[in-house]
Amino acid sequence: MLELAIGIILGCCALGAGCAMIAGIGPGIGEGNAVAKACEAIGRQPESKSEVTTTMLMGCAVAETTGLYALVIAILLIFLAPGRFVDILMNAVR
Amino acid sequence: MKLDKTVRYETLYITLWVIVCSALLESVFLIIGKWDHTVLTGNVLGAAAAAANFLLMGVTVQKAVLMDKKRAASYLKISQSLRMLLIFAVAGVGVLLPYFNTVAVLVPLFFPRIAILFRPLFGKKKDRDESV
């Protein structure tokens, strides 16, 4: 029974980490769209390349933070949460 | 490859902010009495990863703006995935090895976001005028 409980904990943590990483898809698509529009803008006005690059860099960094939040949650769920939850379970059993 | 002037300036700005925020993080650990050498090593690892991530993104953007639309979009998507893997590897090392404090590794990854948040206040005067 205890093995089953530990298995459920590990499985749920892995599942949760996988679900969290779905959020990592968004920034990639968003950044791709942003750079496509930036290319268009620079093609129309080549003299504004520096301003467009600056704005795009900042926009990409902001978009990427969303992915980083998901990544941090996934890392915590994979590496830290299982140990903590198993400890809690063991303490409850004793 | 030569770095664009804009990318160099922005990376320097972000790196400076990451250093300032790292100092603040260290002082918070000192104040709460939980500082040890793992906090310093973890902070250095996390801050270096955050700055390197921004620099790599800058290099990618610098190359991508010279490409055609479709190629640029896919180039940035691939770059984003690879950078995410890099951050995952760094954070994994930071969490698994006992030489690094977990919080001190993970928190600096968000320092560039804080730098961008305060950019309208501390950015160039020209930027401020444009944002008004």
Backbone of each chain as ProteinMPNN parsed JSONL, in Angstrom:
{"seq_chain_A": "MLELAIGIILGCCALGAGCAMIAGIGPGIGEGNAVAKACEAIGRQPESKSEVTTTMLMGCAVAETTGLYALVIAILLIFLAPGRFVDILMNAVR", "coords_chain_A": {"N_chain_A": [[0.832, -1.22, 0.0], [1.93, 1.199, 0.807], [3.912, 1.494, -1.092], [2.358, 1.882, -3.341], [1.179, 4.337, -2.747], [3.474, 5.963, -2.735], [4.203, 5.66, -5.385], [2.008, 6.878, -6.638], [2.388, 9.497, -5.766], [4.864, 10.144, -6.988], [4.172, 9.813, -9.676], [2.119, 11.724, -9.987], [3.563, 14.061, -9.5], [5.339, 14.072, -11.678], [3.493, 14.22, -13.746], [2.306, 16.684, -13.19], [4.518, 18.355, -13.589], [4.898, 18.003, -16.308], [2.486, 19.071, -17.275], [2.815, 21.708, -16.438], [4.837, 22.535, -18.111], [3.555, 22.958, -20.477], [3.018, 25.587, -20.683], [5.388, 26.526, -21.607], [5.323, 26.512, -24.33], [3.974, 28.69, -25.352], [5.598, 31.205, -25.128], [7.564, 30.712, -27.096], [6.115, 30.652, -29.518], [5.01, 33.206, -29.421], [7.308, 34.874, -29.391], [8.345, 34.197, -31.848], [6.348, 35.212, -33.59], [6.601, 37.906, -32.926], [9.193, 38.56, -33.81], [8.86, 38.137, -36.511], [7.124, 40.184, -37.211], [8.785, 42.292, -36.545], [10.777, 42.034, -38.456], [9.31, 42.716, -40.697], [8.745, 45.394, -40.07], [11.326, 46.515, -40.012], [12.03, 46.083, -42.612], [10.316, 47.873, -43.865], [11.059, 50.336, -42.708], [14.185, 50.82, -42.619], [15.884, 52.492, -41.188], [14.998, 52.528, -38.61], [15.978, 50.371, -37.257], [17.526, 49.992, -34.892], [15.837, 50.933, -32.8], [13.648, 49.228, -33.091], [14.86, 46.764, -32.605], [15.644, 47.057, -29.911], [13.122, 47.36, -28.601], [12.007, 44.929, -29.295], [13.744, 43.097, -28.091], [13.286, 43.608, -25.379], [10.581, 42.979, -25.244], [10.68, 40.263, -25.917], [12.116, 39.272, -23.742], [10.314, 39.741, -21.674], [8.199, 38.108, -22.496], [9.438, 35.679, -22.328], [9.69, 35.262, -19.631], [7.324, 34.142, -18.728], [7.529, 31.518, -19.639], [9.7, 30.81, -18.104], [8.66, 30.879, -15.509], [6.99, 28.629, -15.62], [8.915, 26.698, -16.089], [10.417, 26.769, -13.73], [8.496, 25.94, -11.868], [8.08, 23.351, -12.846], [10.633, 22.248, -12.448], [10.797, 22.349, -9.657], [8.711, 20.588, -9.067], [9.684, 18.217, -10.148], [12.228, 17.738, -8.956], [12.227, 18.523, -6.217], [9.653, 18.369, -4.921], [8.706, 15.548, -4.871], [10.372, 14.252, -2.907], [9.759, 15.753, -0.59], [6.982, 15.267, -0.322], [6.951, 12.486, -0.003], [8.347, 12.273, 2.405], [6.491, 13.542, 4.099], [4.425, 11.706, 3.899], [5.638, 9.424, 5.02], [6.052, 10.315, 7.637], [3.405, 10.568, 8.404], [2.595, 7.92, 8.339], [4.116, 6.738, 10.38]], "CA_chain_A": [[0.0, 0.0, 0.0], [2.829, 2.353, 0.899], [4.573, 1.614, -2.402], [1.359, 2.448, -4.255], [1.056, 5.761, -2.408], [4.69, 6.636, -3.218], [4.096, 5.672, -6.846], [1.03, 7.915, -7.023], [3.039, 10.803, -5.53], [5.872, 10.372, -8.04], [3.465, 9.952, -10.955], [1.421, 13.015, -10.025], [4.575, 15.126, -9.617], [5.811, 14.074, -13.066], [2.37, 14.698, -14.569], [2.197, 18.122, -12.928], [5.642, 19.026, -14.252], [4.598, 17.988, -17.752], [1.405, 20.041, -17.523], [3.368, 23.062, -16.27], [5.679, 22.88, -19.263], [2.719, 23.37, -21.624], [3.172, 27.047, -20.741], [6.639, 26.849, -22.312], [5.092, 26.589, -25.779], [3.489, 30.039, -25.665], [6.633, 32.197, -25.412], [8.234, 30.416, -28.371], [5.239, 31.097, -30.61], [4.914, 34.669, -29.307], [8.57, 35.488, -29.828], [8.43, 33.988, -33.298], [5.472, 36.201, -34.236], [7.15, 39.249, -32.698], [10.352, 38.79, -34.688], [8.364, 38.214, -37.888], [6.614, 41.557, -37.381], [9.943, 43.192, -36.49], [11.412, 41.951, -39.777], [8.459, 43.525, -41.585], [8.923, 46.808, -39.721], [12.67, 46.939, -40.431], [11.982, 46.11, -44.079], [9.646, 49.118, -44.275], [11.855, 51.491, -42.261], [15.49, 50.287, -42.18], [16.569, 53.422, -40.275], [14.511, 52.327, -37.237], [16.417, 49.028, -36.841], [17.992, 49.988, -33.5], [14.668, 51.062, -31.896], [12.844, 47.998, -33.2], [15.604, 45.691, -31.926], [15.54, 47.283, -28.463], [11.755, 47.053, -28.167], [11.798, 43.493, -29.457], [14.524, 42.395, -27.056], [12.576, 43.749, -24.104], [9.348, 42.204, -25.38], [11.023, 38.831, -25.875], [12.514, 38.946, -22.366], [9.079, 39.691, -20.878], [7.458, 36.903, -22.913], [10.161, 34.485, -21.887], [9.501, 35.081, -18.187], [6.199, 33.209, -18.549], [8.099, 30.18, -19.796], [10.595, 30.542, -16.965], [7.808, 30.534, -14.358], [6.574, 27.233, -15.824], [10.11, 25.852, -15.949], [10.769, 26.698, -12.298], [7.483, 25.071, -11.234], [8.361, 21.974, -13.279], [11.86, 21.797, -11.76], [10.452, 22.095, -8.252], [7.879, 19.379, -9.015], [10.467, 17.02, -10.478], [13.375, 17.469, -8.083], [12.047, 18.781, -4.779], [8.351, 17.976, -4.365], [8.534, 14.131, -4.509], [11.04, 13.979, -1.634], [8.993, 16.369, 0.5], [5.705, 14.569, -0.163], [7.226, 11.145, 0.543], [8.668, 12.504, 3.824], [5.221, 13.808, 4.798], [3.715, 10.42, 3.946], [6.33, 8.548, 5.983], [5.754, 10.83, 8.976], [2.003, 10.259, 8.698], [2.475, 6.47, 8.559], [4.74, 6.365, 11.667]], "C_chain_A": [[0.862, 1.265, 0.0], [3.535, 2.601, -0.444], [3.637, 2.28, -3.41], [1.232, 3.957, -4.016], [2.268, 6.542, -2.919], [4.668, 6.739, -4.752], [3.145, 6.742, -7.33], [1.65, 9.306, -6.864], [4.013, 11.116, -6.666], [5.199, 10.617, -9.391], [2.787, 11.3, -11.075], [2.398, 14.179, -10.161], [5.074, 15.23, -11.065], [4.74, 14.619, -14.004], [2.208, 16.217, -14.426], [3.297, 18.9, -13.618], [5.409, 19.101, -15.764], [3.528, 18.998, -18.1], [1.93, 21.474, -17.425], [4.149, 23.485, -17.505], [4.885, 23.189, -20.524], [2.852, 24.891, -21.812], [4.45, 27.47, -21.454], [6.467, 26.988, -23.807], [4.772, 28.034, -26.19], [4.576, 31.049, -26.0], [7.339, 31.967, -26.748], [7.429, 30.926, -29.546], [5.166, 32.629, -30.626], [6.154, 35.374, -29.807], [8.749, 35.352, -31.34], [7.591, 35.003, -34.056], [6.048, 37.602, -34.126], [8.306, 39.532, -33.655], [9.919, 38.863, -36.155], [7.854, 39.632, -38.175], [7.763, 42.57, -37.374], [10.661, 43.203, -37.839], [10.648, 42.813, -40.781], [8.725, 45.009, -41.368], [10.276, 47.32, -40.198], [12.749, 46.994, -41.958], [11.354, 47.395, -44.583], [10.496, 50.338, -43.942], [13.221, 51.02, -41.749], [16.205, 51.193, -41.172], [16.13, 53.213, -38.814], [14.959, 50.982, -36.657], [16.777, 48.967, -35.344], [16.813, 50.043, -32.515], [13.835, 49.778, -31.895], [13.529, 46.857, -32.453], [15.487, 45.826, -30.41], [14.166, 46.868, -27.948], [11.506, 45.551, -28.229], [12.517, 42.681, -28.392], [13.782, 42.411, -25.731], [11.285, 42.928, -24.124], [9.604, 40.715, -25.27], [11.375, 38.411, -24.451], [11.279, 38.826, -21.477], [8.298, 38.418, -21.211], [8.123, 35.649, -22.363], [9.982, 34.213, -20.395], [8.371, 34.095, -17.9], [6.689, 31.769, -18.639], [8.982, 29.808, -18.625], [9.805, 30.183, -15.702], [7.442, 29.051, -14.434], [7.746, 26.289, -15.589], [10.486, 25.669, -14.473], [9.788, 25.788, -11.555], [7.763, 23.61, -11.584], [9.589, 21.42, -12.56], [11.571, 21.474, -10.297], [9.633, 20.81, -8.124], [8.687, 18.111, -9.289], [11.484, 16.712, -9.381], [13.094, 17.606, -6.592], [10.759, 18.189, -4.201], [8.25, 16.487, -4.016], [9.149, 13.787, -3.156], [10.254, 14.5, -0.451], [7.709, 15.592, 0.768], [5.906, 13.172, 0.43], [7.578, 11.255, 2.028], [7.394, 12.709, 4.644], [4.438, 12.502, 4.974], [4.314, 9.5, 5.002], [6.037, 8.992, 7.411], [4.319, 10.506, 9.386], [1.823, 8.78, 9.021], [2.995, 6.087, 9.939], [3.863, 6.644, 12.879]], "O_chain_A": [[0.579, 2.245, -0.69], [3.725, 3.741, -0.869], [4.049, 3.116, -4.214], [1.184, 4.746, -4.96], [2.126, 7.636, -3.464], [5.056, 7.753, -5.331], [3.423, 7.435, -8.308], [1.465, 10.179, -7.711], [3.992, 12.209, -7.232], [5.597, 11.502, -10.149], [2.859, 11.951, -12.117], [2.112, 15.162, -10.845], [5.212, 16.327, -11.608], [5.031, 15.375, -14.931], [2.001, 16.931, -15.407], [3.055, 19.974, -14.169], [5.684, 20.116, -16.405], [3.638, 19.705, -19.101], [1.551, 22.342, -18.212], [4.126, 24.652, -17.897], [5.451, 23.629, -21.525], [2.805, 25.405, -22.93], [4.589, 28.624, -21.86], [7.345, 27.515, -24.49], [5.232, 28.525, -27.221], [4.504, 31.695, -27.045], [7.671, 32.923, -27.45], [7.969, 31.551, -30.459], [5.247, 33.262, -31.678], [6.071, 36.35, -30.552], [9.233, 36.261, -32.013], [8.048, 35.588, -35.038], [6.004, 38.387, -35.074], [8.387, 40.613, -34.238], [10.538, 39.569, -36.951], [8.117, 40.199, -39.235], [7.731, 43.569, -38.093], [11.1, 44.253, -38.307], [11.233, 43.531, -41.592], [8.906, 45.776, -42.314], [10.371, 48.428, -40.728], [13.443, 47.838, -42.524], [11.786, 47.952, -45.592], [10.648, 51.25, -44.755], [13.385, 50.839, -40.542], [17.033, 50.722, -40.393], [16.807, 53.666, -37.891], [14.384, 50.507, -35.678], [16.395, 48.038, -34.632], [16.784, 49.308, -31.528], [13.382, 49.309, -30.851], [12.876, 46.079, -31.757], [15.261, 44.841, -29.707], [14.059, 46.118, -26.978], [10.88, 44.973, -27.34], [11.979, 41.711, -27.86], [13.659, 41.392, -25.051], [10.942, 42.267, -23.143], [8.852, 39.989, -24.619], [10.985, 37.333, -24.001], [11.195, 37.933, -20.634], [7.799, 37.736, -20.317], [7.455, 34.687, -21.983], [10.106, 33.073, -19.948], [8.445, 33.31, -16.954], [6.32, 30.916, -17.831], [9.021, 28.653, -18.198], [10.206, 29.313, -14.928], [7.565, 28.315, -13.454], [7.601, 25.229, -14.979], [10.824, 24.571, -14.032], [10.189, 24.973, -10.724], [7.693, 22.736, -10.72], [9.593, 20.272, -12.116], [12.035, 20.465, -9.765], [9.831, 20.035, -7.189], [8.402, 17.054, -8.725], [11.594, 15.572, -8.93], [13.67, 16.874, -5.786], [10.771, 17.584, -3.128], [7.744, 16.171, -2.939], [8.521, 13.106, -2.345], [10.089, 13.813, 0.557], [7.378, 15.293, 1.915], [5.12, 12.731, 1.268], [7.152, 10.419, 2.825], [7.231, 12.14, 5.724], [3.872, 12.229, 6.033], [3.592, 8.875, 5.78], [5.803, 8.164, 8.291], [4.043, 10.209, 10.548], [1.005, 8.418, 9.867], [2.416, 5.23, 10.607], [4.27, 6.377, 14.01]]}, "seq_chain_B": "MKLDKTVRYETLYITLWVIVCSALLESVFLIIGKWDHTVLTGNVLGAAAAAANFLLMGVTVQKAVLMDKKRAASYLKISQSLRMLLIFAVAGVGVLLPYFNTVAVLVPLFFPRIAILFRPLFGKKKDRDESV", "coords_chain_B": {"N_chain_B": [[31.431, 36.473, -34.25], [30.266, 39.826, -34.505], [28.964, 41.829, -31.904], [25.922, 43.641, -31.956], [25.472, 47.189, -31.435], [23.206, 48.007, -30.012], [22.307, 45.6, -28.844], [24.496, 45.033, -27.234], [24.422, 47.22, -25.44], [21.919, 46.825, -24.183], [22.294, 44.297, -23.023], [24.334, 44.863, -21.242], [22.976, 46.636, -19.566], [21.007, 44.941, -18.468], [22.662, 43.039, -17.217], [23.91, 44.616, -15.298], [21.714, 45.247, -13.677], [21.045, 42.694, -12.838], [23.254, 42.122, -11.249], [22.932, 44.055, -9.243], [20.443, 43.274, -8.156], [21.176, 40.743, -7.292], [22.951, 41.35, -5.259], [21.137, 42.48, -3.498], [19.575, 40.221, -2.938], [21.46, 38.619, -1.631], [21.848, 40.206, 0.624], [19.341, 40.01, 1.783], [19.313, 37.314, 2.523], [21.363, 37.431, 4.382], [20.234, 39.113, 6.309], [18.025, 37.611, 7.222], [19.417, 35.633, 8.402], [20.238, 33.261, 7.17], [22.403, 32.893, 5.582], [24.945, 31.246, 3.797], [27.853, 29.688, 2.241], [26.702, 28.348, 0.09], [24.596, 29.885, -0.749], [25.841, 32.052, -1.972], [27.265, 30.775, -4.097], [25.122, 29.602, -5.458], [23.685, 31.887, -6.15], [25.498, 33.144, -7.875], [25.592, 31.251, -9.943], [22.87, 31.233, -10.841], [22.53, 33.952, -11.555], [24.459, 34.234, -13.558], [23.414, 32.48, -15.442], [21.007, 33.782, -16.05], [21.909, 36.22, -17.176], [23.41, 35.221, -19.317], [21.414, 33.953, -20.752], [19.921, 36.169, -21.606], [21.827, 37.468, -23.183], [22.249, 35.547, -25.201], [19.712, 35.551, -26.287], [19.656, 38.144, -27.292], [21.66, 37.97, -29.274], [20.422, 36.142, -30.948], [18.136, 37.6, -31.737], [19.387, 39.717, -33.037], [20.471, 38.388, -35.25], [18.122, 37.361, -36.329], [16.54, 39.531, -37.18], [17.57, 40.206, -39.596], [16.82, 38.276, -41.319], [14.431, 36.596, -43.547], [10.826, 36.776, -43.05], [9.468, 34.252, -42.306], [11.573, 32.484, -41.84], [12.908, 33.787, -39.814], [11.031, 33.663, -37.724], [10.886, 30.872, -37.193], [13.526, 30.439, -36.538], [13.807, 31.883, -34.16], [12.038, 30.471, -32.547], [13.273, 27.965, -32.33], [15.641, 28.743, -31.104], [14.613, 29.686, -28.687], [13.657, 27.334, -27.525], [16.05, 25.914, -27.2], [17.425, 27.591, -25.458], [15.759, 27.42, -23.27], [16.179, 24.765, -22.58], [18.827, 24.954, -21.808], [18.594, 26.603, -19.544], [17.062, 24.885, -18.006], [18.896, 22.817, -17.573], [20.87, 24.172, -16.105], [19.373, 25.024, -13.869], [18.571, 22.536, -12.92], [21.048, 21.403, -12.184], [21.686, 23.222, -10.185], [19.666, 22.707, -8.331], [19.956, 20.003, -7.713], [22.658, 19.519, -6.896], [24.513, 19.708, -3.852], [26.043, 21.946, -3.434], [24.864, 24.294, -4.053], [22.409, 26.722, -3.189], [18.974, 26.227, -3.442], [16.919, 28.219, -3.696], [18.486, 30.48, -4.13], [19.505, 29.882, -6.606], [17.278, 29.766, -8.303], [15.768, 32.167, -8.044], [17.35, 34.395, -9.155], [16.913, 34.011, -11.895], [14.721, 35.446, -12.611], [15.458, 38.066, -12.488], [16.127, 39.657, -14.826], [13.533, 40.315, -15.688], [12.688, 42.008, -13.676], [14.458, 44.073, -14.102], [13.546, 45.017, -16.555], [11.064, 45.867, -15.816], [11.666, 48.128, -14.299], [12.736, 49.731, -16.195], [11.523, 52.027, -17.542], [11.959, 53.96, -15.59], [14.736, 54.118, -15.121], [15.931, 54.041, -17.58], [17.362, 55.241, -20.738], [17.225, 58.822, -21.345], [16.024, 59.495, -23.706], [14.459, 57.254, -24.207], [12.642, 57.493, -22.152], [11.327, 59.842, -22.837], [10.107, 58.995, -25.151], [8.348, 57.092, -24.183], [6.441, 58.535, -22.827]], "CA_chain_B": [[30.371, 37.393, -34.669], [30.327, 41.077, -33.748], [27.693, 42.168, -31.252], [25.314, 44.917, -32.331], [25.603, 48.187, -30.362], [21.968, 47.973, -29.212], [22.306, 44.36, -28.06], [25.54, 45.18, -26.21], [23.936, 48.164, -24.439], [20.825, 46.212, -23.42], [22.857, 43.212, -22.204], [25.048, 45.517, -20.129], [21.945, 47.16, -18.662], [20.398, 43.808, -17.76], [23.692, 42.447, -16.349], [24.065, 45.534, -14.164], [20.547, 45.056, -12.813], [21.146, 41.358, -12.234], [24.251, 42.23, -10.167], [22.324, 44.83, -8.151], [19.419, 42.429, -7.521], [21.877, 39.653, -6.604], [23.443, 41.924, -3.998], [19.958, 42.606, -2.632], [19.212, 38.862, -2.508], [22.461, 38.212, -0.626], [21.607, 40.939, 1.872], [18.125, 39.448, 2.395], [19.726, 36.073, 3.198], [22.151, 37.826, 5.568], [19.33, 39.685, 7.31], [17.224, 36.54, 7.858], [20.355, 34.736, 9.096], [20.351, 31.951, 6.518], [23.453, 32.983, 4.567], [26.16, 30.425, 3.845], [28.527, 29.782, 0.93], [25.848, 27.812, -0.984], [23.768, 30.991, -1.247], [26.689, 32.822, -2.885], [27.517, 29.997, -5.318], [23.841, 29.485, -6.153], [23.364, 33.195, -6.732], [26.403, 33.359, -9.013], [25.136, 30.35, -11.017], [21.586, 31.726, -11.356], [22.721, 35.262, -12.194], [25.205, 34.011, -14.806], [22.477, 31.857, -16.388], [20.045, 34.802, -16.481], [22.599, 37.156, -18.076], [23.773, 34.486, -20.543], [20.161, 33.748, -21.491], [19.572, 37.433, -22.264], [22.828, 37.712, -24.239], [21.956, 34.631, -26.308], [18.492, 36.04, -26.929], [20.062, 39.323, -28.058], [22.382, 37.513, -30.474], [19.406, 35.53, -31.824], [17.312, 38.673, -32.31], [20.261, 40.443, -33.964], [20.547, 37.608, -36.498], [16.789, 37.104, -36.886], [15.955, 40.702, -37.846], [18.131, 40.319, -40.947], [16.314, 37.162, -42.132], [13.053, 36.804, -44.006], [9.829, 36.624, -41.976], [9.2, 32.874, -41.857], [12.812, 31.881, -41.333], [13.191, 34.455, -38.535], [10.108, 33.129, -36.708], [11.29, 29.509, -36.802], [14.851, 30.561, -35.914], [13.626, 32.315, -32.77], [11.38, 29.38, -31.809], [14.306, 26.955, -32.02], [16.551, 29.354, -30.128], [13.921, 29.74, -27.391], [13.638, 25.97, -26.981], [17.408, 25.565, -26.764], [17.752, 28.384, -24.259], [14.964, 26.843, -22.178], [16.9, 23.554, -22.176], [20.025, 25.413, -21.088], [18.154, 27.055, -18.211], [16.639, 23.67, -17.285], [20.121, 22.122, -17.152], [21.508, 24.972, -15.039], [18.532, 24.964, -12.668], [18.653, 21.155, -12.432], [22.338, 21.279, -11.487], [21.581, 24.033, -8.972], [18.753, 22.095, -7.363], [20.406, 18.662, -7.321], [23.947, 19.496, -6.199], [24.415, 20.352, -2.532], [26.893, 23.145, -3.338], [24.083, 25.472, -4.418], [21.123, 26.913, -2.519], [17.928, 26.152, -4.482], [16.259, 29.525, -3.869], [19.472, 31.407, -4.69], [19.7, 29.566, -8.034], [16.058, 29.985, -9.091], [15.277, 33.56, -8.012], [18.014, 35.294, -10.12], [16.433, 33.822, -13.269], [13.678, 36.437, -12.871], [15.99, 39.425, -12.348], [15.952, 40.468, -16.04], [12.148, 40.82, -15.732], [12.655, 43.161, -12.76], [15.201, 45.142, -14.797], [12.671, 45.577, -17.598], [9.981, 46.549, -15.091], [12.138, 49.444, -13.856], [13.396, 50.405, -17.318], [11.027, 53.387, -17.785], [12.477, 54.895, -14.579], [16.192, 54.274, -15.161], [16.432, 53.917, -18.954], [17.89, 56.466, -21.336], [16.269, 59.914, -21.327], [15.309, 59.421, -24.971], [13.438, 56.219, -24.043], [11.6, 58.013, -21.265], [10.539, 60.812, -23.609], [9.28, 58.268, -26.118], [7.297, 56.326, -23.504], [5.408, 59.459, -22.31]], "C_chain_B": [[30.376, 38.667, -33.817], [28.944, 41.415, -33.176], [27.224, 43.541, -31.7], [25.39, 45.884, -31.138], [24.386, 48.145, -29.419], [21.952, 46.751, -28.283], [23.312, 44.469, -26.918], [25.054, 46.087, -25.073], [22.872, 47.516, -23.552], [21.348, 45.091, -22.504], [23.603, 43.783, -21.006], [24.067, 46.022, -19.081], [21.349, 46.033, -17.811], [21.407, 43.197, -16.778], [23.89, 43.303, -15.094], [22.927, 45.34, -13.158], [20.589, 43.711, -12.111], [22.133, 41.398, -11.067], [23.654, 42.961, -8.957], [21.3, 43.967, -7.395], [20.062, 41.264, -6.762], [22.41, 40.135, -5.256], [22.298, 42.056, -2.994], [19.538, 41.235, -2.075], [20.161, 38.364, -1.421], [22.178, 38.901, 0.705], [20.347, 40.432, 2.572], [18.476, 38.168, 3.149], [20.529, 36.388, 4.467], [21.236, 38.306, 6.687], [18.524, 38.585, 8.01], [18.105, 35.481, 8.515], [20.497, 33.366, 8.475], [21.458, 31.951, 5.46], [24.54, 31.95, 4.84], [26.762, 30.42, 2.433], [27.668, 29.232, -0.21], [24.948, 28.894, -1.578], [24.569, 31.794, -2.281], [26.912, 32.059, -4.196], [26.228, 29.843, -6.141], [23.46, 30.772, -6.854], [24.224, 33.474, -7.962], [25.943, 32.516, -10.214], [23.853, 30.882, -11.666], [21.737, 33.032, -12.114], [23.452, 35.107, -13.529], [24.28, 33.41, -15.866], [21.499, 32.898, -16.931], [20.685, 35.765, -17.482], [22.953, 36.476, -19.401], [22.543, 34.244, -21.411], [19.782, 35.01, -22.262], [20.543, 37.724, -23.415], [22.549, 36.826, -25.459], [20.694, 35.063, -27.058], [18.797, 37.263, -27.797], [20.75, 38.935, -29.363], [21.388, 36.917, -31.476], [18.584, 36.606, -32.526], [18.119, 39.445, -33.355], [20.363, 39.716, -35.305], [19.18, 37.524, -37.168], [16.226, 38.304, -37.641], [16.498, 40.897, -39.268], [17.607, 39.215, -41.879], [14.939, 37.503, -42.697], [12.085, 36.325, -42.913], [9.697, 35.201, -41.414], [10.425, 32.25, -41.208], [13.141, 32.476, -39.956], [12.324, 33.884, -37.424], [10.552, 31.744, -36.247], [12.651, 29.524, -36.105], [14.715, 30.944, -34.437], [12.955, 31.231, -31.925], [12.407, 28.319, -31.393], [15.253, 27.488, -30.954], [15.92, 29.36, -28.739], [13.906, 28.362, -26.733], [15.013, 25.584, -26.442], [17.811, 26.316, -25.503], [17.0, 27.862, -23.041], [15.651, 25.571, -21.648], [18.141, 23.907, -21.356], [19.676, 25.826, -19.663], [17.737, 25.848, -17.369], [17.859, 22.934, -16.744], [20.773, 22.852, -15.977], [20.706, 24.867, -13.744], [18.552, 23.551, -12.067], [19.923, 20.917, -11.644], [22.265, 22.014, -10.143], [20.714, 23.402, -7.904], [19.323, 20.776, -6.831], [21.702, 18.665, -6.512], [23.86, 20.232, -4.867], [25.258, 21.627, -2.389], [26.115, 24.434, -3.604], [22.788, 25.516, -3.613], [20.032, 27.009, -3.595], [17.294, 27.521, -4.759], [17.212, 30.511, -4.546], [19.777, 31.104, -6.158], [18.482, 30.009, -8.835], [15.619, 31.455, -9.143], [16.004, 34.473, -9.015], [17.555, 35.12, -11.574], [15.368, 34.867, -13.634], [14.186, 37.882, -12.767], [15.903, 40.253, -13.641], [14.546, 41.062, -16.167], [12.019, 42.056, -14.846], [13.346, 44.354, -13.42], [14.316, 45.812, -15.839], [11.526, 46.357, -16.966], [10.397, 47.971, -14.706], [12.766, 50.255, -14.992], [12.854, 51.816, -17.595], [11.586, 54.405, -16.788], [13.97, 55.178, -14.774], [16.784, 54.186, -16.564], [16.974, 55.242, -19.453], [16.812, 57.549, -21.357], [15.379, 59.863, -22.581], [14.164, 58.406, -24.869], [12.284, 56.735, -23.211], [10.692, 58.969, -22.036], [9.592, 60.107, -24.572], [8.124, 57.562, -25.449], [6.191, 57.215, -22.973], [4.368, 59.715, -23.392]], "O_chain_B": [[30.476, 38.612, -32.591], [27.919, 41.306, -33.849], [28.013, 44.479, -31.812], [25.374, 45.458, -29.982], [24.525, 48.236, -28.2], [21.628, 46.856, -27.1], [23.037, 44.062, -25.789], [25.241, 45.775, -23.897], [22.914, 47.638, -22.328], [20.906, 44.952, -21.364], [23.516, 43.255, -19.897], [24.282, 45.866, -17.879], [21.208, 46.163, -16.595], [21.053, 42.874, -15.644], [24.02, 42.787, -13.985], [23.152, 45.278, -11.95], [20.218, 43.594, -10.943], [21.892, 40.791, -10.024], [23.839, 42.551, -7.811], [21.288, 43.933, -6.164], [19.561, 40.847, -5.718], [22.333, 39.428, -4.251], [22.462, 41.784, -1.805], [19.191, 41.109, -0.9], [19.738, 37.771, -0.429], [22.253, 38.285, 1.768], [20.279, 40.419, 3.801], [18.009, 37.95, 4.267], [20.397, 35.709, 5.486], [21.424, 37.961, 7.854], [18.356, 38.611, 9.229], [17.596, 34.537, 9.117], [20.837, 32.405, 9.165], [21.457, 31.118, 4.554], [24.998, 31.799, 5.973], [26.237, 31.076, 1.533], [27.877, 29.605, -1.365], [24.58, 28.835, -2.751], [24.045, 32.168, -3.33], [26.767, 32.627, -5.278], [26.251, 29.943, -7.368], [22.981, 30.765, -7.987], [23.731, 33.981, -8.97], [25.907, 32.997, -11.346], [23.762, 30.97, -12.891], [21.152, 33.209, -13.182], [23.108, 35.764, -14.511], [24.347, 33.778, -17.039], [21.194, 32.904, -18.124], [20.087, 36.091, -18.508], [22.815, 37.07, -20.47], [22.609, 34.318, -22.638], [19.375, 34.94, -23.422], [20.132, 38.169, -24.486], [22.605, 37.288, -26.599], [20.61, 34.96, -28.282], [18.265, 37.401, -28.898], [20.463, 39.496, -30.421], [21.487, 37.147, -32.681], [18.359, 36.546, -33.734], [17.606, 39.785, -34.421], [20.343, 40.344, -36.364], [19.068, 37.601, -38.392], [15.514, 38.132, -38.631], [15.939, 41.668, -40.048], [17.904, 39.212, -43.073], [14.357, 38.541, -42.381], [12.456, 35.59, -41.998], [9.801, 34.984, -40.207], [10.336, 31.583, -40.177], [13.591, 31.769, -39.054], [12.804, 33.645, -36.316], [10.591, 31.471, -35.048], [12.904, 28.728, -35.201], [15.412, 30.404, -33.578], [13.257, 31.082, -30.741], [12.405, 27.844, -30.258], [15.621, 26.776, -30.02], [16.586, 29.081, -27.741], [14.118, 28.241, -25.526], [15.127, 25.002, -25.363], [18.447, 25.765, -24.605], [17.523, 27.858, -21.927], [15.7, 25.331, -20.442], [18.46, 23.259, -20.359], [20.357, 25.457, -18.706], [18.019, 25.789, -16.172], [17.861, 22.48, -15.6], [21.175, 22.237, -14.99], [21.264, 24.652, -12.668], [18.551, 23.395, -10.846], [19.898, 20.31, -10.574], [22.714, 21.51, -9.114], [20.987, 23.539, -6.712], [19.19, 20.469, -5.646], [21.837, 17.905, -5.553], [23.201, 21.268, -4.77], [25.2, 22.304, -1.362], [26.637, 25.532, -3.407], [22.151, 24.488, -3.383], [20.158, 27.783, -4.544], [17.154, 27.927, -5.913], [16.808, 31.278, -5.421], [20.257, 31.979, -6.879], [18.626, 30.567, -9.923], [15.152, 31.926, -10.18], [15.339, 35.267, -9.681], [17.79, 36.004, -12.398], [15.138, 35.142, -14.812], [13.408, 38.82, -12.944], [15.628, 41.451, -13.566], [14.376, 42.167, -16.684], [11.341, 43.021, -15.199], [12.887, 45.492, -13.315], [14.338, 47.034, -15.987], [11.074, 47.37, -17.501], [9.594, 48.901, -14.774], [13.273, 51.353, -14.761], [13.643, 52.723, -17.859], [11.677, 55.59, -17.107], [14.423, 56.312, -14.619], [18.003, 54.247, -16.726], [17.042, 56.227, -18.717], [15.621, 57.238, -21.384], [14.18, 60.139, -22.534], [13.06, 58.641, -25.361], [11.117, 56.471, -23.498], [9.468, 58.923, -21.916], [8.457, 60.532, -24.79], [7.047, 57.429, -26.032], [5.1, 56.722, -22.688], [3.415, 60.461, -23.168]]}, "name": "protein", "num_of_chains": 2, "seq": "MLELAIGIILGCCALGAGCAMIAGIGPGIGEGNAVAKACEAIGRQPESKSEVTTTMLMGCAVAETTGLYALVIAILLIFLAPGRFVDILMNAVRMKLDKTVRYETLYITLWVIVCSALLESVFLIIGKWDHTVLTGNVLGAAAAAANFLLMGVTVQKAVLMDKKRAASYLKISQSLRMLLIFAVAGVGVLLPYFNTVAVLVPLFFPRIAILFRPLFGKKKDRDESV"}
